[in-house]
Amino acid sequence: MLQQTRVEAVIPYFLRWMKRFPTVFRLTRSSEQAVLKAWEGLGYYSRARHLRRAAQVIVKEHAGSLPREARELRKLPGIGRYTAGAIASIAFGRDEPALDGNIRRVLTRVFNMEQPADSPDGERRLWQLAAENLPKGQAGDYNQALMDLGATVCIPVSPRCPVCPLKRMCEARKLGLQNELPRMKARGSVPHHVYAAAVIIRRDKALLSQRPSSGLLGGMWEFPNARVRSTRVSRVAAAFSKERRLEIQCAEPLGTIHHGYSHFTVEVHVFRCTMDSSPHDPRLRWIPIRRLDVLPMGRIDRQIARKLA
């Protein structure tokens, strides 16, 4: 849950999650839909799917016990080098380096690393530094200390250098470069996409589509949508006919929702619509409006659903 997500946002989700799925056995027996619903709002939903699949592997191949070695942990779905190192060192006392965003920032400043931290060369250098400076037998405390130092003192903007315990050895501070590090690769412009979403109601039921199980928002439910170049109702209807094989008529606009993902932004124009024929897509289903709150949805579609409550 803490991957790419702040502690303050995670805590209530963690507490609810542990109450509902207190063991890997309970998680293994739960449906993907139940897991996604419990995760709703945290984003990066592949993490939830990976966690459920990892629990299944742990039960099937490890008798319900989490592996203790980093190389075995990395074989589990959703666990990469950083997470494996953090679990192995903090939970099981193994001498393994870890490298989260906070540790990266501390190391790039202390050692005045010139390579972009998000480049292949920068990545290799950071892992080298993390391993070389690991105190044997104290890896867990060391990794946690660097994480906390980065979160509270060596912060991204205006780091609190005067109270930093590493200030005497920090090369970036000596050179006055602490606010310029870590360096990152130059990024291009963020793509922006415009969609139209159709709210189609029939006898107290809404027409929803379930996304494919893999990819962005995999397994989540959404209102039918289509990429559009124009929000004129005639052009919106034409886009739905072409992309979704849905023959619709747009009756009234219900608002516009803006949302940013990690690599692009979207602008969704919501319309109340009617449909001229039965849908052909097997992923489309009529869902009672009263049940919308129990289905897992992304932020955009949850906002639309609340308009119908």
JOTAVEN-V445391 format. One line per field, one symbol per residue. psi: psi as a letter, one per 40 degrees, with the letter a starting at -180 (. if undefined). burial: 1 if it has 24 or more other ideal C-beta (glycine too) atoms within 12 Angstrom, else 0. A space follows every 10 residues. Layout:
psi: ???
burial: ???
//
This chain:
psi: dehfhidddd dddddddddd geidddddei idddddddeh ddigeddddd dddddddddd eefehhieid dddeeiheha dddddddddd defighiiga dddddddddd efhdihdeid dddddddddd ddehhhefdd dddddddddd dddfidhgig ddeheeddeh ddddefedee iiiiihiaih ihihihhhhh hhffiihihh iieiahfhei iiihiihidi ehdddddddd dddefhhihh diieihhhih adeiiihhhh ihiiheiiid heehihhhde edeeihiidd ddddddde.
burial: 1110000000 0010001000 1001001101 0111111111 1111111111 1111111100 0000011001 0010010111 1111111111 1001111111 1111111111 1110101000 0110111011 1011000011 0110111011 1011010010 1001010001 0110000100 1110000000 0011111111 1000011111 1000011111 1111111100 1010011011 1001010101 0001001010 0000011111 1110100010 0001001010 0100111111 111110110
//
